[in-house]
Amino acid sequence: MSEWQLSETFRSTSGDVRWDHLGQPGRSPVVLLHGTPFSSYVWRAVARALARDYQVFVWDMPGYGASEKFAGQDVSLAAQGRVFTELLTHWGMEEPLVVAHDFGGAVSLRAHLLHGVRYRALALVDPVALAPWGSPFFRLVGSHSEVFEALPPALHRALVREYVSSASSPGLHPAVLDRLVQPWLGDPGQAAFYRQIAQADQLHTDEVQDQYGEIDLPTLVCWGQDDTWIPVAKGPELAARIPGARLETIAGAGHLVQEDAPAELTAALVAFLRQLS
């Protein structure tokens, strides 16, 4: 499995953020946002493909992946929206192309609608955007995060592996699953895993859900047809709320479309982005 390392650090209001970029400077910037409980690693194949024509920026949100994790850290959707706004300012970007998955979709929507961040275009991939969201497991852990945080390491590892595996329809390669689970292991990682679930509050999407009709930019909504985390029916519902949004469903893909169908997702994104040229 090829390595994926983020070489740069940005000091945000929620802790150190690890980030990197691919592709030649000066090309149109594309920023990729990951979801939960993932990291920029899920974007590696798509990022490398897009870097042939764009300068691609990837980052791990505070509390995720290689970024800083600590007790008391604010990793809520509200915090991540602020951090994304700070990061774009640090990069000197005014109107990037944005591609956001899952929880990252909510982050990008909040940054745009609440913080005034402008995008040239927005692609949302199986996003957390419409109520209700959160699986029964997610709600159970959120209500009892202190109990789950105290699980013996072996039980915690098994739980996280099962949970992450369920995001894929055909199943994850064992090395990929190991890499996705690794940031959540050990004392800081185990605490961070339950912290991000405990702070996931639907109120943070309720705040912006009624504003989707105000979005005035090219928008693509992609959805894995076999998504069991957020039903594919949410795709047309979300696309209908955003003026002019186009919907594309991807066969054979679950919630983690980047792993299940990277070629198909990349093709959909490339076709969307090329229309803007």
Backbone hydrogen bonds, N-H to C=O, Kabsch-Sander energy under -0.5 kcal/mol:
donor,donor_aa,acceptor,acceptor_aa,energy
7,S,5,Q,-0.6
8,E,19,W,-2.6
10,F,17,V,-2.6
12,S,10,F,-1.0
12,S,15,G,-1.5
15,G,12,S,-1.4
17,V,10,F,-3.2
18,R,16,D,-0.5
19,W,8,E,-2.2
20,D,58,V,-2.2
22,L,56,V,-2.6
27,R,24,Q,-1.4
30,V,55,Q,-2.6
31,V,97,L,-3.0
32,L,57,F,-2.5
33,L,99,V,-2.6
38,F,35,G,-1.2
42,V,39,S,-1.6
43,W,40,S,-2.1
44,R,41,Y,-1.6
47,A,43,W,-3.6
48,R,44,R,-2.1
49,A,45,A,-1.8
50,L,46,V,-2.7
51,A,47,A,-1.8
52,R,49,A,-1.4
53,D,50,L,-1.9
54,Y,50,L,-1.9
55,Q,28,S,-1.9
56,V,22,L,-2.7
56,V,54,Y,-0.7
57,F,30,V,-3.2
58,V,20,D,-2.5
59,W,32,L,-0.6
60,D,18,R,-2.4
61,M,59,W,-0.5
63,G,68,E,-2.0
64,Y,61,M,-2.1
67,S,64,Y,-2.2
68,E,16,D,-2.4
73,Q,70,F,-1.7
75,V,73,Q,-0.9
80,Q,76,S,-2.6
81,G,77,L,-2.2
82,R,78,A,-1.6
83,V,79,A,-2.7
84,F,80,Q,-2.5
85,T,81,G,-1.7
86,E,82,R,-2.4
87,L,83,V,-2.8
88,L,84,F,-2.3
89,T,85,T,-1.7
90,H,86,E,-2.4
91,W,87,L,-2.2
92,G,88,L,-0.7
92,G,89,T,-0.8
93,M,88,L,-2.4
97,L,29,P,-2.5
98,V,121,A,-2.2
99,V,31,V,-2.8
100,A,123,A,-2.8
101,H,33,L,-2.1
102,D,125,V,-2.0
104,G,101,H,-2.2
105,G,102,D,-1.6
106,A,102,D,-0.9
107,V,103,F,-1.9
108,S,104,G,-2.6
109,L,105,G,-2.2
110,R,106,A,-2.6
111,A,107,V,-2.4
112,H,108,S,-1.9
113,L,109,L,-2.8
114,L,110,R,-2.7
115,H,110,R,-1.1
115,H,111,A,-0.6
117,V,111,A,-2.3
120,R,96,P,-2.4
121,A,96,P,-0.8
122,L,218,P,-2.5
123,A,98,V,-2.8
124,L,220,L,-3.2
125,V,100,A,-3.2
125,V,123,A,-0.5
126,D,124,L,-0.6
126,D,222,C,-2.9
128,V,102,D,-2.1
129,A,127,P,-1.0
139,R,135,S,-2.5
140,L,136,P,-2.4
141,V,137,F,-2.7
142,G,138,F,-2.2
143,S,139,R,-1.6
144,H,140,L,-1.0
144,H,141,V,-0.7
147,V,144,H,-0.5
148,F,144,H,-2.0
149,E,145,S,-2.4
150,A,146,E,-0.8
150,A,147,V,-0.8
151,L,148,F,-1.8
155,L,152,P,-0.6
156,H,152,P,-2.4
157,R,153,P,-2.8
158,A,154,A,-2.0
159,L,155,L,-2.4
160,V,156,H,-2.7
161,R,157,R,-2.5
162,E,158,A,-2.1
163,Y,159,L,-2.5
164,V,160,V,-2.9
165,S,161,R,-2.2
166,S,162,E,-1.4
167,A,164,V,-1.7
168,S,165,S,-1.7
177,L,173,H,-2.6
178,D,174,P,-2.3
179,R,175,A,-1.9
180,L,176,V,-2.4
181,V,177,L,-2.0
182,Q,178,D,-2.1
184,W,181,V,-2.1
185,L,182,Q,-1.9
189,G,185,L,-0.7
190,Q,186,G,-3.0
191,A,187,D,-2.0
192,A,188,P,-2.1
193,F,189,G,-2.2
194,Y,190,Q,-1.5
195,R,191,A,-1.9
196,Q,192,A,-2.2
197,I,193,F,-1.1
198,A,194,Y,-2.5
199,Q,195,R,-1.7
200,A,197,I,-1.3
201,D,199,Q,-1.0
204,H,201,D,-2.0
205,T,202,Q,-1.5
206,D,202,Q,-2.4
207,E,203,L,-1.7
208,V,205,T,-1.0
209,Q,205,T,-2.1
210,D,206,D,-0.6
211,Q,208,V,-2.2
212,Y,209,Q,-1.1
214,E,211,Q,-2.2
215,I,212,Y,-1.4
220,L,122,L,-2.3
221,V,246,R,-3.2
222,C,124,L,-3.1
222,C,220,L,-0.5
223,W,248,E,-1.9
225,Q,250,I,-2.4
226,D,253,A,-2.8
227,D,224,G,-1.6
234,K,231,P,-2.2
235,G,232,V,-1.8
237,E,233,A,-1.2
238,L,234,K,-2.6
239,A,235,G,-2.7
240,A,236,P,-2.0
241,R,237,E,-0.8
241,R,238,L,-0.8
242,I,238,L,-1.0
245,A,242,I,-2.2
246,R,219,T,-2.2
248,E,221,V,-2.9
250,I,223,W,-2.8
251,A,249,T,-0.6
253,A,250,I,-1.1
255,H,167,A,-0.6
256,L,167,A,-2.7
257,V,255,H,-1.7
259,E,256,L,-1.3
260,D,256,L,-2.1
261,A,257,V,-2.9
265,L,261,A,-2.5
266,T,262,P,-2.6
267,A,263,A,-2.4
268,A,264,E,-2.0
269,L,265,L,-2.4
270,V,266,T,-3.0
271,A,267,A,-2.3
272,F,268,A,-1.9
273,L,269,L,-2.9
274,R,270,V,-2.5
275,Q,271,A,-1.0
276,L,273,L,-1.3
277,S,274,R,-1.3
